[in-house]
Amino acid sequence: MEIQNSFIELIEQSIRNNWNQDALTDYKGITLQYKDVARKIEKLHILFEHIGIKPGDKIALCGRNSANWTATFLGIITYGAVAVPILHEFKADNVHNIVNHSEARMLFVGDQVWENFNEAAMPHLDGIIELKNFDLVVSRSKELSYIREHLNEEFGKRYPCRFRAEQVNYRRELPEELAVINYTSGTTGYSKGVMLPYRSILSNIIHIHDKVGLKPGDRIVSMLPLGHIFGLVFDFLYGMTVGAHLWFLTRMPSPKIIAESFAEIRPRVIACVPLIVEKIFKKNILPKVDNRMGKLLLKLPIISDRIKEQIRQQAMEVFGGNFIEIVVGGAPFNPEVEAFLRKINFPYTIAYGMTECAPLICHSRWDEILYTSCGKTVANMETRVLSSDPEKIPGELVCKGANVMLGYYKNEEATAQTIDKDGWLHTGDMAIKDKEGNIFIKGRCKNMLLTASGQNIYPEEIEARLNNMPFVNESLVILSGDKLIALVYADNEEAYAQGFNTKQLEEAIENNRIELNKVLPAYCQITRVKLYPEEFEKTAKKSIKRFLYQDIAL
């Protein structure tokens, strides 16, 4: 693929070059070829034109990943409107607020989320269209009602002699032009609209192309929600520019669904949050070797190599057996699971970034990345660690370059707090950076715990160890007075499957605390573990909303 100076041009060329190839498939559902996507885009352009949508107008989408969602997104940006993708997991009042705050003129909505919304709470919309069949569910415009009813007829008038590849001709964007407003899920319940220009999306795609290198027809499973920038750019927009075939699971990617669908699809590259990989390895792979016999055999050189290769093959097959690498991002990766992956030479890598960089800041190929590192700074970006000794003493990671946002929509104060006067974006993450440029994230600045003795503690590092211990689903370490307390949401299903009652489970979790403290420095010993009765509330990218648990009764 020859990289151009226009993202829209890449999309146009890909549609033309792959006209008769499969483009988008809903697993167990419809498949759209590139020519079908082009037709949908043209029909959307006719609809937008007829109701007076102008370049720069905002159009919102909220629904599960699907072929129609992605075709609609392409229709919006190739027309010149600004796409406002909204996570389908957001509560209805948050969606209403985003639609109103973004000044969206239209909303495209998935049928599974539409039933929770209230059109009266979004009074400025011209209309709402349901994504499954493009049915018009709310219209406040005679023009919209007319064109939706006569859309096929109008398309036929415009293209009476069959719509052909050479008729695909989209506008060209300016680099600083606003393409997407992506509202962050946030950890405090407040969503900020990140304004992403076309240059930030194109810069990301150039880097991904250089590091991943898919070919036309290669298959991608889109598991990450398209309302989140990681999935939107890394899976969908990159995939479309190279002529890939994208598959949408249209359901939660449980280990069972992954095993079933990946065996059929055999994807070439996989992007996901760490939780998916960790669950699969913790449930399906690690138990086969994490026992007395397994550990003994792994110490015998000849047998060990054979066992590692068998485990590697089993793990590869779980994910379809055809992928170049698995790209993990969006949250910290458990270091013990990562160590095991390295031991069996499993092709994984880490992508680090944030919505404000659309999303990449750091990323390296799987055969280049170092253990617990998130790789080196991506193309067209610079990074610094604000520390007196960046190689040893953690400091805040800052970055600048082509990937960085324009700012927060209608929020100059928040923009000024995030991007300083010299153009450096403050990530809010603590990191160190070695001589070769490898970056190691230590935790969130605001999550860092400061003890009375002046010790800095990064709770994520402790939680990662604890989460890998028996009967622990997830954990949260908080500072109470000058003591560290661990809240644990236990794996009750596993405990009860082994015949444990509540008291025995509590004893097992307490034993975890004792074993964990043996490997922790004296200043970050866990004083007490408290069982939490339910899963911790999270953002859409699966980060725990820590602020909800800081003052919990202990």
N, C-alpha and C positions, 0 to 999 in steps of 0.2 A: 504494500500500500504506500503510495507516494503521499506524504503529508503536505497539505495545502495550507494557505493562510486563513481558510474559512472552514469553520465546523459545518455550516450548512452545506457547503460544497461537498464535503466528505459524505454527508448523508445522501445528497443528490446522486453522486457518482456511484455509491454503493447500491442504491435502488436500481439505477440503470444497468450496472454491471451484473447484478444478480437477479434480474427481472423474473426469471422462471424458477428460482430457488426458494426453498422453504425459509421463512424469516421468523415467524412467531407461532408457537404452539402452546395452547392450554393443555396440560397433561390430562389425558382422557377426554379431551374436548377438541375444539377447532384448531386448524392450522391455516395461517395466512402466509402466502408467498409474498415476495417483495413487490410484485405487481399488485397484489391485493392491498397491501399497505399503502402503495401509491394512490390507489383509487379512493381509499378511505381518507387519505390526506386531502385529495382534491375535493371530495365532497364536503369535508370540514371547511376548506377554504371558501367554497361557494356559500355555505351556511354563514360563516363569519362575515363575509362580504355583504351578504344580503341584509343582515341585521345591523350593519354599521360598525362592526368591530374594527378598530384602528390599530396600527402598529404601536406597541407599548401598552395597550390595554391588557388587563390581567384576566387570566382564565384559570380556575382552580380545578384540580382533580383529586378525588378521594375514593379509594377503593383498593381491594386486594390486587396483587400483581396479575395481569392478564394481557392477552394479545390486544384487546381493544383499548386497554389503558395506555399501552405503549404507542399504538397507532395514533391515539388522540393527542398524546404529548407531542409527537412529531408533527401532527397537524397544527398545533398551537405555535411551536417555535419556527416552523418553516413559513408560517403566515406573517410572522413579525410580532405576534403577541407575546406576552410574558407568562410563562407557565408557573403555576403555584401548586406544586405537589404537596398533598397533605397526608400524613400517616393515617391509615385507616384505623389504627389502634387508639387514636386520640378520642377523648370523650366528646360528646356532641357539642357541649358548650364551648369547648376549645376550638372545634371546627367552625362553629358559627362565628367566633371571634376572629379567627384567621381569615375567613371569607370576607368579613366586614373590614378588618384592618387592612387587608391587601387591596381593597376596592375592586374585587373581582366582579366582572360583568356576567360571567357564566360559571356554572359548576357542573362538572361531569362526575357522577357518583356511582359507586358499585351498589348492586341491589342488596347486598348483605349488610351494608352500613346505612343505606338511605332510610330504612324504617325507624332509625333512632333520631333522625334529624327533624328540625322544625323549620319549614320554609319561611314562616313568619318572622323568625329570628334573623333572617338574611334578606332584608327588605330591598336592598339595592341591586340584587341579581335580576338580569333580564330573563333568565330561565335556568332550568335544571334538566340535564339529560342523563338518563340512566345508561351505564356503560355496557350492560350485557347485550342489549339489542338496539341501543341508541334511541330508545323511546323518550319522547318529550313528556316529563312528569310534572313540570311546572313551567308555565309560560306567562310572562307579563308583557308580551309584545305581539302585536298582530303579525309583524314581519317574521318573527321567529316561528309562530304557529304555521304560517303559510309555507315558509321555506322547508320546514321539517316535513310537512305533508307532501311537498312537491320536489323533494331533493333529488330523487332518482330521475325525474323528468327533466330537471334543470341540468343535471349532469349529462344526460343524453343529448340535450340541445348544444351543450358546449363541446362535446366530443361525439359527434354523430357517426364518425367512421372508426370507432374503436379507439380506446385510450392506449397510447403506445409509449414505450420507454423514452423515446426522443422528445416526448412532450413534457417530461418531468423537468421543470425549470423553476428553481426556487430563488428567492431573493438572496442577497449576500449581506451578512451582518457586519457591523463595525466591531473591532476588538473590545471596546469599552461599553458596548451596548448591553443593556440588561437582558439576560436570557431567562433566569429562574429566580424566584424568591422562595427559598426553602426555610420553613419555620423549624427551628431547633426544638427537640423534645424537652430539653432542659432538665435540671434536677430540682427545680423549685416550683415547677408547675407553670412558669411564665415562658411563653414562646416568643422568640425574637426572629424577625424575618431577615434571613441572610440574603443579601443581594449579590448574585453571582453573574458576572459578565461572561460573554462568549469566550474571551481569552483564557479565563480560568478553566473552563470546560475543555477547550482545545489543548491547553498546556497539559492537563491531566491525561488526555487521550494520547498525546504524543509520547509521554513517558510510559504509559501502559503498553502501547504498541511496541516500543523498544524493548521492554522487559518481558512481555508475555508472548507476543508474536503469533496470534491466531491467524488462521487462513480462512478464506470463504468456505462455508459449509461446516466448519467446526461447530460443535454443540456446546451451549452454555446453559446451565440450570440457574435460573434467577430465583434464589431463595431469599436474599436480602430484600426488605420492603422497598419498593421504588419510591415511596414517599421519603426515604432517607437517602442522602446524597451518595453514600458508598455504593449501594445497589444501583442507583440511577446511572451513575457514571461508569463504574468499574464493570458492571454486567451489561446493562442495556445500551447506553450510548456508545461505549467502546465496541461492543459486539455488533451493533448496527453499522458502524463505519467500516468494519472489515468483512461484512457479508456473512456473519455467523448466523447460526440457527438457534434462537433463544427459546427455552422451554420454561413455562411457569407452572409451578406445582399447584397453585390456587388453593393451598391448604397449609396448615402448620407443618414445617419440615421435621417431623419426629424421626427418630432412628428407624422406625419401621417403614415410614413413607420414603425415606432416603434410600434404604436398602432396596425397596421395590422399584422405585422410579429410576434410580441411577443405574441399576442393572440393565434396564431397557434403553435409557437415553445415552449412557456412556459419555458423559460430558468431558470436554477437553481441558477446561479450567473451571475451578470451583472457588467462589468467594463466599465467606460466611463469617458469622461471629464465633468467637472461641467456644462458646457454650455448646454448640453443635458438635464440634470435634471432641471436646472434653467428655460429653455424655456418651458418645459412641465408643471412645477408647475406654472410658471408665466402666461401661456396662458390658461391652462385647469383646474387647481385646485384652486389657490389663489382667482380668481375672485368670486368664490362661497361663500367665507367667508370674503373677504377683502372689506366689505361694512358696512354700519351703522347697519343693522339688524344682519349680521353675527357676528360682533364684540360684539353686545349686547348679543346674544345667547351664545357666548363663555364665557361670564362672569357668566352665570348661571350654577352652578356646575353639576346638574343632566343632564340638556340639553346639556351642554358643552361636557361631556364625550361621550354622544350618538353621537353628531355631529362629534367629533374627530374620533370616530371609523368608522363612515360612510365615512368620507373624506379619512381615512387611507385605507379602502377597495377599494374606487374608485382609489386612487393612486396606490395601489398594482396591480389592474387589468390593468391599463395602461401599466405596465411593465410585463404583463403575469400572475400575481397572483401566481407564483410558486417559487419565488426566496428566497434564504436564506438572501442575502443582496446585495445592490448595492455598488460597490467600486468606489469612485470618486477620480481621480488623474490627474496630468498633468498641473493643473493650480489652482489658489486660488478659494475657494468655497465661494459664497455669504453668509455672516453670517446671513442675515435676512431670506433667504430661509432655511438655516440650522436650525435656531431657530424654524421655522415652522415645519420642519421635525421632530424635537425632540418633539415638542408639540403634534404631532399626533402619536408618537412612530413608525416612519417609519424606516425600517432597512437599514440605509446607514452607510458607514464608509469612512474614508479618507486614501488614500495611498500617502505617500510623498517620493519622490526620484528624481533620475536624471539618464540620460543615463549612466553616468560614474559609476553607481552602479547596473546596469542591472535589475531593476531600484531602488529597494526598500532600503530606509533608515529607514522610520518609517511606521508602520501600526499596527492597533489593530482591533479586532472584533467590530462589530457595537454596541454590548451590553457592551463594555468596554471603548469605546472612550469618551472623554470629549468634551464639546461644544467648537468649534473653534480650537481644537487640531488636530494634524495629527497623534496622537497615540504615542506609545512608540517605542524605537529603536528595529528593527527587530533582529531575531536570527543571531548569528555570526557577529554582528556589535557592535561598540562602537560609542558614540557621545559625543561631548562637545560643550558648548557655550562659545566663547571667550569674556568674559565680567567680570567686577569686581564683579558683582552680577547677576549671570545667571538666578536667579528666578525672578528678577524685571527689570533689565536693558538689553535690547536686545544686542546681540553680534553675530558675525558670527558663524554659525553652521558648525562644522567640524566632519568628521567621518573616521573610519578606520575599516578594517575587510575583511571577505571573499568576500563580494559583490563588492569590489572596483576594478576598471579596471586595466589593465596592464599599460596603458598610451595612449597617442594619437599617431596614426600611422604616422611615419615619422615626428614627431613634438616634439622633446625633450624639446624645450623651453616652449611650452604650457604645457607640462606634468609637468615640474618643477614649473611652476606658479600655478598649481592646486594641486599637491601632494607635501607636504613639506618634508624636509629631515628626519622627524620622521614618515613618512607614513600617515599623516593625510591629507585627501582630503578636500579641502576648497570648500564648496557648493556655496558660494556667496549669501546665504540667511541669513537674520537676524532672530534670534529666542530667545525665553526664554524657560527654562526647569524647571519644578517644582520639588518638593522633591520626588514625586512618579515616576519621569522620563517621564512625559507627555511633549511633545514638541509643542510649539505654534509658527508658522512661522509668522513673522511680515512684511516681504517684502524682495525684493532683495536689497543687499548692494548697487549696482550701481543705483538702482531706488530711494534710499532714498534722500529726498530733505532737504538741510540744509539752514535754513533761516539766515538772517543777524543777528538775535538775538540769533543764536546758537541752535534753536529748530530743532530736527530731526522729519521729517514728512514722513510717509510711505503712498505714494499715493494710493496703492492698497486698504487700509482700507477705504479711502474716496470714491474711485470708487465703491467699493462693495455696499456701502449705496446708492450712486447715481444711480447705475444700477437697483436698485429695486424700483425706483420712477416712477411715470406715464410718459409714452411716451419716456422712455430712453431705447435704445437698448444696448448701451455700451458707456463708457466714458474714458477719459484720463486726469489726473490731471498733470499739468506742472507748473514749477516755472518761472515766467517772472519778472525779477528784484527781488523784494521782495514780489511779489503778486502771489497768487495761482489762476490759470486759469483752468477751466474745459472745455475740448473739448467734445462735446456730439454728437454722431450719433443717431438721434432721430428715434423713431418708427413711421415713417410717415404713414404707413399703418393703424395703430391703430388710429392715430390722425384724418386722413381723414375719417375713418369709423365712427367717432363720429362727423363729420361735421366741424372739425376745419380747418380754413384757416392758412396760414403761420404765420400771425401776432398772432393769438390765440395760435398756437403751441409755438411760441417764449415766449409768456406770461406764458404759462404753465410750460415751462422749467425754466424760471426765478423764478417762484413761487417755483419750486423744490429747487433752490439755496437758497432761503430765508428759507424754511423749514429745509433744510439740515444744514444750519449754526446755527440753534437753538440747534442742538445736538452736534455740533463740538466745541472743545476748541477754545479759542480766537486766538491762534497762527496758526491754520490751517483753518481759514475761507476762503471760496471761494469768491474771489472778483468779478469774472465775468464768465459767461458761453458763450461759442461760439459754435454755431451749426456747425457740420462738415458734408459735403454733402454725404459722402459715408462711408462704413464700413472700419474700420482701418485695415491696412495690418498686417497679423499675421504670426507667425511661424506655422509649421505643428501641434504643440500641442496647438495651439490657444492662444498663448501669443502674445500680441500686440508688434510690433516692435517699441518700444518707440523712438529709436534714430531718426526715420524718422520724428518725430513731435516736437522735442525739439525747433527748430528754426522757427516754423511756424509763419507767420505774424499774429499778434493779433491786 
